Amino acid sequence: MKLTRKIVLSRAKACELESVRKLNCWGSRLSDISVCREMPNIEVITLSVNQIASLQPLSQCQNLAELYLRKNNIQSLHEICHLQGLPCLRVLWLAENPCCGPDPHRYRMTVLRTLPGLQKLDNQAVGEDELAQAKEEGDLLLPPSASLGNGCHPTPAVATDTESDLLNFSMEETNKIREQLGMKPLPRNKFSSFASPKQTGSGTWKREGDNVVSAILLLLQELDRDGLQAVHQTAGDMLQVLQQNELQGETQEQASA
């Protein structure tokens, strides 16, 4: 069943969708909530006990503070990526959906890592200690624009990862490498200079996926002259091989054309 403009206006006792602040459609057999894209000022939505599978229509509800989705048909936990761009979201009830999986702890940690602004999840308050734990134990879910193959559908790109999230991820990558090299982990203040994109001699690193690059740059700071020369030589050799492979590929394409 589709949630229509007529149903919304009737339930909310409103004259236009833009004026709707609260909507209760509990147990209405809904599967299509695309009309939510036209409700930018909605603050509270109750959609529990329905057949909803995608949260993409809610990504436009910038004032949404409370969202109740218990007992729906949300198969992939990646659907919550669509909620990352909602700055006011504080309450989410997602329990009893297929996406919750067999491990309640891992599910909760992943949701809180993805949506660190939540104050209550599944009718249970969220504390600062739990948020810190989620950064260590929760899975990192990517925003819709970067996870086309993971259950999220393409939507207009929204900057959803906070500076703190990106910094923590870079710290994890760097310290994993240091651990493999037998080195001690670095404290948080060592990473502050890499919290935002940096300009290097070869260009500007702009993508959020360049956390490994940031980790390597941090490690380079601790190398002496001999170490830096070794890295420089190795990188030069690797670039030369890549260039040769590219030239060979171009030659083969021209020959077959």
JOQUIFEN-V793101 format. One record per residue. N is the residue number from 1. RES is the residue in three letters. OMEGA is omega in whole degrees, 0 to 359 (NA if undefined). D_LAST is the distance of its C-alpha to the last C-alpha in Angstrom with 1 decimal. Layout:
BEGIN
n=N res=RES omega=OMEGA d_last=D_LAST
n=N res=RES omega=OMEGA d_last=D_LAST
END
This chain:
BEGIN
n=1 res=MET omega=183 d_last=52.7
n=2 res=LYS omega=174 d_last=51.4
n=3 res=LEU omega=185 d_last=53.3
n=4 res=THR omega=177 d_last=53.8
n=5 res=ARG omega=181 d_last=55.1
n=6 res=LYS omega=180 d_last=58.3
n=7 res=ILE omega=181 d_last=58.9
n=8 res=VAL omega=183 d_last=58.3
n=9 res=LEU omega=179 d_last=60.7
n=10 res=SER omega=181 d_last=63.3
n=11 res=ARG omega=184 d_last=63.2
n=12 res=ALA omega=182 d_last=63.1
n=13 res=LYS omega=182 d_last=65.6
n=14 res=ALA omega=181 d_last=63.5
n=15 res=CYS omega=180 d_last=62.7
n=16 res=GLU omega=184 d_last=59.1
n=17 res=LEU omega=181 d_last=56.4
n=18 res=GLU omega=182 d_last=56.4
n=19 res=SER omega=182 d_last=60.0
n=20 res=VAL omega=179 d_last=59.7
n=21 res=ARG omega=180 d_last=60.6
n=22 res=LYS omega=181 d_last=61.4
n=23 res=LEU omega=179 d_last=60.2
n=24 res=ASN omega=178 d_last=61.5
n=25 res=CYS omega=180 d_last=59.6
n=26 res=TRP omega=174 d_last=60.8
n=27 res=GLY omega=183 d_last=60.5
n=28 res=SER omega=178 d_last=58.9
n=29 res=ARG omega=183 d_last=56.2
n=30 res=LEU omega=173 d_last=53.5
n=31 res=SER omega=181 d_last=49.8
n=32 res=ASP omega=180 d_last=48.3
n=33 res=ILE omega=183 d_last=49.4
n=34 res=SER omega=179 d_last=46.8
n=35 res=VAL omega=180 d_last=49.7
n=36 res=CYS omega=177 d_last=50.3
n=37 res=ARG omega=182 d_last=47.6
n=38 res=GLU omega=180 d_last=50.2
n=39 res=MET omega=185 d_last=52.9
n=40 res=PRO omega=185 d_last=52.3
n=41 res=ASN omega=179 d_last=56.0
n=42 res=ILE omega=182 d_last=56.6
n=43 res=GLU omega=181 d_last=58.4
n=44 res=VAL omega=178 d_last=59.4
n=45 res=ILE omega=176 d_last=57.6
n=46 res=THR omega=183 d_last=59.0
n=47 res=LEU omega=182 d_last=56.6
n=48 res=SER omega=178 d_last=57.9
n=49 res=VAL omega=175 d_last=58.2
n=50 res=ASN omega=181 d_last=55.3
n=51 res=GLN omega=185 d_last=51.9
n=52 res=ILE omega=181 d_last=49.7
n=53 res=ALA omega=183 d_last=46.4
n=54 res=SER omega=179 d_last=44.5
n=55 res=LEU omega=183 d_last=46.0
n=56 res=GLN omega=180 d_last=43.2
n=57 res=PRO omega=182 d_last=45.5
n=58 res=LEU omega=184 d_last=48.0
n=59 res=SER omega=180 d_last=45.7
n=60 res=GLN omega=185 d_last=46.9
n=61 res=CYS omega=189 d_last=50.6
n=62 res=GLN omega=180 d_last=51.2
n=63 res=ASN omega=184 d_last=55.0
n=64 res=LEU omega=181 d_last=55.0
n=65 res=ALA omega=182 d_last=57.5
n=66 res=GLU omega=182 d_last=58.3
n=67 res=LEU omega=183 d_last=56.1
n=68 res=TYR omega=186 d_last=57.5
n=69 res=LEU omega=182 d_last=55.0
n=70 res=ARG omega=177 d_last=57.1
n=71 res=LYS omega=171 d_last=56.4
n=72 res=ASN omega=184 d_last=53.1
n=73 res=ASN omega=181 d_last=49.9
n=74 res=ILE omega=187 d_last=47.8
n=75 res=GLN omega=185 d_last=45.7
n=76 res=SER omega=179 d_last=43.7
n=77 res=LEU omega=177 d_last=45.4
n=78 res=HIS omega=177 d_last=42.3
n=79 res=GLU omega=180 d_last=43.6
n=80 res=ILE omega=175 d_last=46.1
n=81 res=CYS omega=180 d_last=43.3
n=82 res=HIS omega=181 d_last=43.7
n=83 res=LEU omega=185 d_last=47.2
n=84 res=GLN omega=182 d_last=46.3
n=85 res=GLY omega=181 d_last=46.3
n=86 res=LEU omega=188 d_last=49.8
n=87 res=PRO omega=185 d_last=52.2
n=88 res=CYS omega=186 d_last=55.4
n=89 res=LEU omega=182 d_last=54.8
n=90 res=ARG omega=183 d_last=57.7
n=91 res=VAL omega=177 d_last=58.5
n=92 res=LEU omega=176 d_last=56.1
n=93 res=TRP omega=187 d_last=57.3
n=94 res=LEU omega=185 d_last=54.5
n=95 res=ALA omega=177 d_last=56.4
n=96 res=GLU omega=169 d_last=56.3
n=97 res=ASN omega=179 d_last=52.6
n=98 res=PRO omega=183 d_last=50.2
n=99 res=CYS omega=182 d_last=48.3
n=100 res=CYS omega=174 d_last=51.5
n=101 res=GLY omega=184 d_last=50.8
n=102 res=PRO omega=184 d_last=53.3
n=103 res=ASP omega=183 d_last=53.9
n=104 res=PRO omega=182 d_last=55.9
n=105 res=HIS omega=181 d_last=55.9
n=106 res=ARG omega=177 d_last=52.2
n=107 res=TYR omega=182 d_last=51.7
n=108 res=ARG omega=179 d_last=54.2
n=109 res=MET omega=181 d_last=52.9
n=110 res=THR omega=179 d_last=49.3
n=111 res=VAL omega=182 d_last=50.4
n=112 res=LEU omega=175 d_last=52.6
n=113 res=ARG omega=181 d_last=49.9
n=114 res=THR omega=182 d_last=47.5
n=115 res=LEU omega=186 d_last=50.3
n=116 res=PRO omega=179 d_last=52.7
n=117 res=GLY omega=181 d_last=54.6
n=118 res=LEU omega=175 d_last=56.2
n=119 res=GLN omega=178 d_last=60.0
n=120 res=LYS omega=177 d_last=60.5
n=121 res=LEU omega=180 d_last=58.2
n=122 res=ASP omega=177 d_last=59.4
n=123 res=ASN omega=178 d_last=62.9
n=124 res=GLN omega=183 d_last=63.2
n=125 res=ALA omega=179 d_last=63.5
n=126 res=VAL omega=180 d_last=61.0
n=127 res=GLY omega=179 d_last=62.4
n=128 res=GLU omega=180 d_last=61.1
n=129 res=ASP omega=181 d_last=61.3
n=130 res=GLU omega=177 d_last=59.2
n=131 res=LEU omega=178 d_last=56.5
n=132 res=ALA omega=178 d_last=56.5
n=133 res=GLN omega=181 d_last=56.3
n=134 res=ALA omega=179 d_last=53.3
n=135 res=LYS omega=181 d_last=51.3
n=136 res=GLU omega=190 d_last=51.7
n=137 res=GLU omega=181 d_last=51.6
n=138 res=GLY omega=175 d_last=49.5
n=139 res=ASP omega=179 d_last=45.8
n=140 res=LEU omega=178 d_last=43.7
n=141 res=LEU omega=183 d_last=42.1
n=142 res=LEU omega=177 d_last=39.4
n=143 res=PRO omega=185 d_last=39.6
n=144 res=PRO omega=184 d_last=37.8
n=145 res=SER omega=183 d_last=35.0
n=146 res=ALA omega=186 d_last=34.1
n=147 res=SER omega=183 d_last=34.7
n=148 res=LEU omega=182 d_last=32.6
n=149 res=GLY omega=185 d_last=32.4
n=150 res=ASN omega=174 d_last=36.1
n=151 res=GLY omega=178 d_last=37.9
n=152 res=CYS omega=178 d_last=37.9
n=153 res=HIS omega=182 d_last=36.2
n=154 res=PRO omega=177 d_last=34.5
n=155 res=THR omega=177 d_last=37.1
n=156 res=PRO omega=185 d_last=37.4
n=157 res=ALA omega=178 d_last=37.4
n=158 res=VAL omega=178 d_last=40.9
n=159 res=ALA omega=188 d_last=42.0
n=160 res=THR omega=180 d_last=44.1
n=161 res=ASP omega=178 d_last=44.4
n=162 res=THR omega=178 d_last=47.4
n=163 res=GLU omega=180 d_last=47.5
n=164 res=SER omega=180 d_last=49.8
n=165 res=ASP omega=181 d_last=47.4
n=166 res=LEU omega=179 d_last=44.5
n=167 res=LEU omega=181 d_last=47.0
n=168 res=ASN omega=181 d_last=48.3
n=169 res=PHE omega=178 d_last=44.8
n=170 res=SER omega=177 d_last=44.1
n=171 res=MET omega=181 d_last=47.5
n=172 res=GLU omega=181 d_last=46.7
n=173 res=GLU omega=182 d_last=43.4
n=174 res=THR omega=184 d_last=45.1
n=175 res=ASN omega=173 d_last=48.1
n=176 res=LYS omega=179 d_last=46.1
n=177 res=ILE omega=180 d_last=44.4
n=178 res=ARG omega=180 d_last=47.8
n=179 res=GLU omega=178 d_last=49.4
n=180 res=GLN omega=179 d_last=46.9
n=181 res=LEU omega=180 d_last=47.7
n=182 res=GLY omega=182 d_last=51.4
n=183 res=MET omega=179 d_last=52.0
n=184 res=LYS omega=177 d_last=54.2
n=185 res=PRO omega=180 d_last=52.9
n=186 res=LEU omega=177 d_last=53.1
n=187 res=PRO omega=184 d_last=55.2
n=188 res=ARG omega=185 d_last=54.0
n=189 res=ASN omega=178 d_last=55.0
n=190 res=LYS omega=187 d_last=52.5
n=191 res=PHE omega=188 d_last=49.6
n=192 res=SER omega=182 d_last=50.8
n=193 res=SER omega=180 d_last=48.7
n=194 res=PHE omega=181 d_last=45.5
n=195 res=ALA omega=180 d_last=46.4
n=196 res=SER omega=181 d_last=44.2
n=197 res=PRO omega=184 d_last=40.8
n=198 res=LYS omega=174 d_last=40.9
n=199 res=GLN omega=179 d_last=39.5
n=200 res=THR omega=181 d_last=38.2
n=201 res=GLY omega=183 d_last=36.9
n=202 res=SER omega=178 d_last=33.3
n=203 res=GLY omega=181 d_last=33.7
n=204 res=THR omega=176 d_last=35.5
n=205 res=TRP omega=185 d_last=35.5
n=206 res=LYS omega=187 d_last=35.7
n=207 res=ARG omega=178 d_last=34.7
n=208 res=GLU omega=180 d_last=37.4
n=209 res=GLY omega=183 d_last=35.2
n=210 res=ASP omega=179 d_last=35.8
n=211 res=ASN omega=180 d_last=39.2
n=212 res=VAL omega=178 d_last=38.0
n=213 res=VAL omega=178 d_last=37.2
n=214 res=SER omega=179 d_last=40.7
n=215 res=ALA omega=180 d_last=42.2
n=216 res=ILE omega=179 d_last=40.6
n=217 res=LEU omega=177 d_last=41.7
n=218 res=LEU omega=180 d_last=45.2
n=219 res=LEU omega=180 d_last=45.2
n=220 res=LEU omega=182 d_last=44.1
n=221 res=GLN omega=184 d_last=47.3
n=222 res=GLU omega=181 d_last=49.4
n=223 res=LEU omega=175 d_last=47.7
n=224 res=ASP omega=184 d_last=49.4
n=225 res=ARG omega=182 d_last=47.9
n=226 res=ASP omega=180 d_last=46.9
n=227 res=GLY omega=179 d_last=45.3
n=228 res=LEU omega=179 d_last=43.3
n=229 res=GLN omega=179 d_last=42.1
n=230 res=ALA omega=178 d_last=41.0
n=231 res=VAL omega=180 d_last=39.0
n=232 res=HIS omega=180 d_last=37.5
n=233 res=GLN omega=181 d_last=36.4
n=234 res=THR omega=180 d_last=35.0
n=235 res=ALA omega=178 d_last=33.1
n=236 res=GLY omega=179 d_last=31.7
n=237 res=ASP omega=181 d_last=30.6
n=238 res=MET omega=178 d_last=28.8
n=239 res=LEU omega=180 d_last=27.0
n=240 res=GLN omega=178 d_last=25.9
n=241 res=VAL omega=179 d_last=24.5
n=242 res=LEU omega=180 d_last=22.6
n=243 res=GLN omega=178 d_last=21.2
n=244 res=GLN omega=178 d_last=20.1
n=245 res=ASN omega=179 d_last=18.4
n=246 res=GLU omega=179 d_last=16.6
n=247 res=LEU omega=178 d_last=15.4
n=248 res=GLN omega=179 d_last=14.3
n=249 res=GLY omega=179 d_last=12.3
n=250 res=GLU omega=180 d_last=10.6
n=251 res=THR omega=180 d_last=10.0
n=252 res=GLN omega=179 d_last=8.6
n=253 res=GLU omega=180 d_last=6.1
n=254 res=GLN omega=181 d_last=5.1
n=255 res=ALA omega=182 d_last=5.6
n=256 res=SER omega=182 d_last=3.8
n=257 res=ALA omega=NA d_last=0.0
END
